[in-house]
Amino acid sequence: MSLRKEEVSFCERTRNRTEPGEEIIHKITGFRLTESCPDTCARAGELHTAHGLVSTPVFMPVGTQATVKTVTPQELRDIGIQMILANAYHLYLRPGIEQIQRMGELHNFMGWDGAMLTDSGGYQIFSLARLREVNDEGATFLSHIDGSQHLITPESAITIQESIGADVIMVLDECPSFEDSFKKVEQAMHRTHRWADRCQQAQKRSDQELFAIIQGGTFPELRQQSATYLASMGFTGYAIGGVSLGEPKELTRTIVGETATLLPENKPRYLMGVGSPEDIVYAVDKGIDMFDSVLPTRVARNGALFTWQGRFNIRKSCYSKIEGPFDPTCNCYTCRNFSAAYLNHLFRCEELLAYRLATIHNLTFMNTLMNKIRDSIVNATFSSFKKDFLANYKGTDEKLRMSQKEKWLASQQFSKVDRG
């Protein structure tokens, strides 16, 4: 299963093509690779968009329904967030594309002037399970809002995203379950490839970057086939999809590492739906540039706050008497102005301010983490940064994580689809 030799060879090629002081510029894609780690596949770069420059590696908070839950666009700017994700599936259903167009596209509608990526909806359609039917034409599904029937094709997915006006848009893909058979995953992969071609043919706007999505489940040969095929089509960026769907983390990391080695080094690489701090550090090590996940904001609303030692639940009684900030080393608005005891009180009373302050803290942590990662790559110290970070950061217990993931995925099969 290991592709270690190819991985080493790939890293060496990347290092050899980026000498000290040299910049590789790819004007066609708007992506500039500026630094490569001397002993890993970690990279630093710049993604040029119509709404500003985005330094990579970058984490994108998820604003599923044109809002990052509980925080304002100005608070995102104050934190230092460069790019966010919105979801075309949700926005197509509500408020509707015509409404967004009347308001001057999505940036104007939601008051966000930074870079934005929209997900085409493949993941949401996957989550609908019993409410959808997929064939070569597209995906027919029942709205989780009112039960109305809709059909999204590769062509309409592009039309929707072009109407919304995001800077980076995604092809429509079929996302199989990690438990599906080889044959079923292979069929989904080939359909994803056909849809990618149709998306590419349907694109009309030249100011949006269209990313392909590699599928193939947990099967190395399918991942290799998918990456090789889509890389030959000349997309402006490549995403690794269909991971973090309930499989063990070690398997996710293996898939990511083996797939990343097959992607063009001169194009941005996006790992979809992965956002735990330790997973980001591992993935950057393998050459990933872009990340998104609801994790930091979702766990914040449940009282779980990030620190450099791991995440801790502010609801616990031990915080009720702490007069100082939750994290004395953190410079976020929350930790500068409020005590841990006050946060504990807000959560116990279920006050709305609790969710806002916790989200500000977690997004500040994520932004600081990405800044530290970029700085370590530029300064050729990423290896030591990774070692120190992982030595101190305690991740969630794997059995508990998988149990929670299974429960959440099961809930999505029968209720609303929510990535925010």
C-alpha positions in Angstrom: 0.0 0.0 0.0 2.9 2.3 0.6 4.2 4.7 -2.1 7.1 5.9 0.0 9.6 5.7 -2.8 7.5 7.9 -5.1 6.9 10.2 -2.2 10.6 10.7 -1.5 11.2 11.2 -5.2 8.4 13.7 -5.5 9.7 15.7 -2.5 13.2 15.7 -4.0 11.9 17.1 -7.3 10.0 19.8 -5.5 13.0 20.8 -3.5 15.3 20.9 -6.5 12.9 23.2 -8.4 12.8 25.8 -5.6 16.2 27.1 -4.8 16.8 29.7 -2.1 15.4 33.1 -3.2 13.7 31.5 -6.3 10.0 31.7 -6.8 8.0 29.4 -9.1 5.2 31.4 -10.6 2.2 29.8 -12.3 0.2 32.7 -13.8 -2.4 30.5 -15.4 -3.6 29.1 -12.1 -3.0 32.2 -10.0 -0.9 30.1 -7.6 2.7 30.8 -6.7 4.9 28.3 -4.8 7.3 30.3 -2.8 9.0 27.9 -0.4 9.4 24.1 0.0 10.5 22.4 3.2 14.0 20.9 2.9 13.1 17.5 4.4 9.3 17.1 4.1 6.8 17.8 1.3 5.5 20.9 3.2 5.1 24.0 1.0 4.3 27.7 1.4 2.7 29.6 -1.4 0.3 32.3 -2.5 -3.1 31.9 -4.2 -4.1 35.0 -6.1 -7.9 35.5 -6.3 -10.2 38.3 -7.5 -10.8 39.1 -3.8 -7.2 39.2 -2.7 -4.1 37.1 -2.1 -4.3 34.1 0.1 -1.1 32.8 1.8 -0.9 29.0 2.0 -1.2 26.7 3.8 -4.6 28.1 4.7 -7.5 27.0 6.8 -11.0 28.1 5.6 -13.8 28.4 8.1 -17.1 27.0 6.8 -19.9 29.4 6.2 -22.4 26.9 4.8 -25.3 29.2 4.5 -23.4 32.5 3.7 -22.4 32.9 7.3 -19.7 31.4 9.6 -22.0 30.6 12.5 -22.2 33.1 15.4 -19.5 35.5 14.1 -19.5 38.5 11.7 -17.4 39.1 8.7 -15.6 41.9 10.5 -14.7 39.5 13.4 -13.3 37.1 10.8 -11.2 39.9 9.4 -10.0 40.9 12.8 -9.0 37.3 13.5 -7.0 37.3 10.2 -9.1 34.8 8.2 -8.2 35.0 4.6 -10.7 32.7 2.9 -14.0 31.1 3.8 -16.1 28.3 2.3 -19.8 28.5 1.4 -22.0 25.7 0.1 -23.8 25.9 -3.3 -26.2 23.2 -2.3 -27.6 25.1 0.6 -27.6 28.5 -1.1 -29.4 27.0 -4.1 -32.2 25.8 -1.9 -32.3 28.9 0.3 -32.4 31.8 -0.3 -32.0 30.8 -4.0 -29.6 31.9 -6.7 -31.8 34.6 -8.1 -32.0 36.3 -4.7 -28.2 36.2 -4.3 -27.7 37.6 -7.8 -30.1 40.5 -7.1 -27.9 41.4 -4.1 -24.8 41.6 -6.2 -23.5 38.0 -5.8 -22.5 36.3 -2.6 -19.6 38.5 -1.4 -21.9 41.5 -1.4 -24.9 39.6 -0.1 -23.0 38.4 3.1 -20.7 41.4 3.5 -17.5 39.4 3.0 -14.8 41.0 0.8 -12.2 38.3 1.2 -11.5 35.2 -0.9 -14.2 32.5 -1.0 -14.6 28.9 -2.2 -17.9 27.2 -2.9 -18.4 23.4 -2.6 -20.6 22.1 -5.4 -22.8 20.0 -3.1 -21.5 16.4 -3.7 -20.9 15.8 0.0 -24.3 17.1 0.9 -26.0 14.9 -1.7 -24.0 11.9 -0.3 -25.3 12.8 3.2 -28.9 12.7 2.1 -28.8 8.9 1.6 -32.4 7.9 1.3 -33.4 11.2 -0.2 -31.4 11.1 -3.4 -30.8 9.1 -6.5 -27.6 9.4 -8.5 -27.1 8.4 -12.2 -24.9 9.6 -15.1 -27.1 12.6 -15.7 -26.7 14.0 -12.2 -28.2 13.8 -8.8 -31.9 13.9 -8.1 -32.7 14.7 -4.4 -35.4 15.8 -2.1 -34.8 19.1 -0.3 -34.1 18.7 3.4 -36.1 21.9 3.9 -39.4 21.3 2.2 -39.2 17.9 0.5 -39.3 19.4 -3.0 -37.5 17.5 -5.8 -34.4 18.9 -7.5 -31.9 17.7 -10.1 -28.3 18.9 -10.0 -26.1 18.1 -13.0 -22.5 18.9 -13.6 -23.6 21.8 -15.9 -26.1 23.2 -13.4 -23.5 22.9 -10.5 -21.2 25.2 -12.5 -24.0 27.6 -13.5 -25.0 27.9 -9.8 -21.5 28.6 -8.6 -20.8 31.0 -11.4 -24.0 32.9 -10.4 -22.9 33.0 -6.8 -19.5 34.4 -7.7 -17.0 32.6 -5.5 -13.3 32.8 -6.3 -12.7 29.1 -6.3 -15.5 26.7 -7.4 -15.6 22.9 -7.3 -16.7 20.2 -9.8 -19.7 18.1 -9.0 -18.5 14.7 -7.7 -20.0 11.5 -6.4 -18.8 10.9 -2.9 -19.0 7.1 -1.9 -19.1 5.8 1.6 -15.8 4.5 3.0 -17.6 1.2 3.6 -18.6 0.8 -0.1 -17.2 -2.1 -2.1 -14.4 -1.7 -4.6 -16.8 -2.0 -7.5 -19.1 0.7 -6.2 -16.3 3.1 -5.4 -14.8 2.5 -8.8 -18.1 3.3 -10.5 -18.4 6.5 -8.4 -14.8 7.4 -9.4 -15.5 7.0 -13.1 -18.7 9.0 -12.8 -16.8 11.7 -11.0 -14.3 11.8 -13.9 -17.1 12.1 -16.5 -18.7 14.8 -14.4 -15.4 16.7 -14.1 -15.1 16.8 -17.9 -18.6 18.2 -18.2 -18.0 20.8 -15.5 -14.8 21.9 -17.3 -16.8 22.2 -20.6 -19.6 24.1 -18.9 -17.4 26.8 -17.3 -17.8 30.2 -18.8 -16.3 32.7 -16.3 -12.6 33.3 -16.5 -12.3 34.9 -13.1 -13.0 31.8 -11.1 -10.6 28.9 -10.5 -12.2 25.4 -11.1 -10.8 22.6 -8.9 -11.2 18.9 -9.6 -11.9 16.4 -6.9 -10.0 13.1 -6.6 -12.1 10.2 -5.4 -11.3 6.5 -5.0 -12.3 5.7 -1.4 -9.7 3.8 0.6 -8.3 1.9 -2.4 -4.8 3.0 -3.4 -5.1 1.9 -7.0 -8.3 3.9 -7.5 -6.8 7.0 -5.8 -3.8 6.7 -8.1 -6.0 6.3 -11.2 -8.2 9.2 -10.2 -5.3 11.6 -9.5 -3.5 10.7 -12.7 -6.6 11.0 -14.8 -7.7 14.4 -13.4 -4.2 15.8 -13.3 -4.0 15.2 -17.1 -7.1 17.5 -17.6 -5.3 20.7 -16.6 -7.6 21.9 -13.8 -6.3 25.0 -11.9 -6.4 23.1 -8.6 -7.0 19.7 -7.1 -8.9 18.5 -4.1 -8.8 15.2 -2.2 -12.4 14.3 -1.5 -14.1 11.3 0.2 -11.9 11.2 3.3 -12.8 11.8 7.0 -16.1 10.0 6.5 -15.7 7.6 9.4 -12.5 5.7 8.5 -9.6 5.6 11.0 -7.3 8.6 11.1 -4.2 6.6 10.2 -6.0 5.4 7.1 -7.0 8.9 6.2 -3.4 10.0 6.6 -2.1 7.2 4.4 -4.6 8.1 1.7 -3.7 11.8 1.8 0.0 11.1 1.7 -0.2 8.7 -1.2 -2.6 10.8 -3.2 -0.7 14.1 -2.7 2.4 12.7 -4.3 0.5 12.2 -7.5 -0.8 15.8 -7.8 0.9 18.5 -9.9 3.4 20.4 -7.8 2.5 23.7 -9.5 -1.2 23.6 -8.5 -2.9 24.2 -5.2 -3.9 21.0 -3.3 -7.0 21.1 -1.1 -7.9 18.5 1.5 -11.7 18.7 1.9 -13.4 18.4 5.3 -10.3 17.9 7.5 -9.8 20.5 10.2 -8.4 19.0 13.5 -5.1 20.7 14.3 -3.1 17.5 14.4 -4.5 16.3 11.1 -3.7 19.6 9.4 0.0 19.4 10.6 0.2 15.8 9.3 -1.3 16.8 5.9 0.9 19.9 5.5 3.8 17.5 5.9 2.5 15.6 2.9 2.2 18.8 0.7 -1.4 19.9 1.3 -2.1 23.7 0.8 -5.8 24.2 1.7 -8.2 22.9 4.3 -11.8 23.4 5.4 -13.9 21.9 8.2 -16.8 22.7 10.5 -14.9 21.2 13.4 -13.4 24.3 15.0 -16.7 26.2 15.0 -19.0 23.2 15.8 -17.0 22.0 18.8 -16.8 25.6 20.0 -20.6 25.7 20.2 -20.4 22.6 22.4 -17.9 24.2 24.7 -14.7 22.6 23.4 -11.8 25.1 23.2 -8.5 24.6 21.5 -5.1 25.0 23.2 -1.6 24.0 22.3 -2.0 21.0 24.6 -5.3 19.8 23.0 -8.9 20.8 23.4 -10.7 21.2 26.7 -14.4 21.5 27.7 -15.1 24.9 29.3 -18.4 23.5 30.7 -16.5 21.5 33.3 -16.8 22.7 36.9 -13.1 23.1 37.3 -13.3 26.3 35.2 -16.0 27.9 37.3 -13.6 29.5 39.8 -10.7 30.5 37.4 -10.5 34.3 37.4 -7.9 34.5 34.6 -8.5 33.8 30.9 -9.1 30.3 29.6 -5.8 30.3 27.8 -3.3 32.9 29.2 -1.1 32.4 26.1 -3.9 33.3 23.7 -4.3 36.9 22.4 -7.9 36.4 21.0 -10.7 38.9 21.9 -12.2 36.3 24.2 -9.1 35.5 26.2 -8.1 39.2 26.4 -11.4 40.3 27.9 -13.1 37.4 29.7 -12.3 35.0 32.5 -12.7 31.2 32.2 -15.2 31.4 35.0 -17.4 33.8 32.9 -17.2 31.5 29.9 -18.2 28.6 32.1 -21.1 30.6 33.4 -22.3 31.5 29.9 -22.3 27.9 28.7 -24.0 26.6 31.8 -26.8 29.2 31.2 -26.8 28.5 27.5 -26.4 32.2 26.7 -25.8 32.9 23.0 -22.7 35.0 23.8 -21.0 31.7 24.9 -21.1 30.3 21.3 -19.8 33.5 19.8 -16.8 33.9 22.2 -15.9 30.2 22.0 -15.9 30.4 18.1 -13.7 33.5 18.1 -11.2 31.7 20.3 -11.1 28.5 18.2 -10.8 30.4 14.9 -8.1 32.5 16.4 -6.3 29.4 17.4 -6.6 27.9 13.9 -5.4 31.1 12.3 -2.4 31.3 14.6 -1.6 27.6 13.9 -1.6 28.3 10.1 0.6 31.3 10.6 3.1 29.3 12.7 3.1 26.5 10.1 3.8 29.0 7.2 6.5 30.7 9.2 8.2 27.4 10.0 8.2 26.4 6.3 9.6 29.8 5.2 12.3 29.5 8.0 13.1 25.8 7.1 12.0 24.7 10.6 8.8 22.9 9.8 10.1 19.5 10.9 11.0 20.7 14.4 7.7 22.6 14.6 5.8 19.4 13.7 7.7 17.3 16.2 7.2 19.8 19.0 3.5 20.4 18.2 2.6 16.7 18.0 4.6 16.0 21.2 2.4 18.5 23.2 -1.0 18.3 21.5 -3.3 15.6 22.7 -5.9 14.6 20.0 -9.3 13.2 20.7 -9.4 9.6 21.7 -9.8 7.6 18.4 -12.5 5.2 19.5 -14.6 8.1 20.9 -14.0 10.2 17.7 -15.1 7.3 15.4 -18.2 6.7 17.6 -19.2 10.3 17.5 -18.6 10.4 13.7 -20.8 7.4 13.1 -23.6 8.9 15.2 -23.3 12.2 13.3 -23.3 10.5 9.9 -26.3 8.4 10.9 -28.2 11.5 11.9 -27.5 13.2 8.6 -29.2 10.3 6.8 -32.5 11.1 8.3 -32.5 14.8 9.1 -31.1 18.1 7.8 -27.7 18.3 6.1 -25.5 20.7 8.1 -21.8 21.3 7.5 -21.7 24.5 9.5 
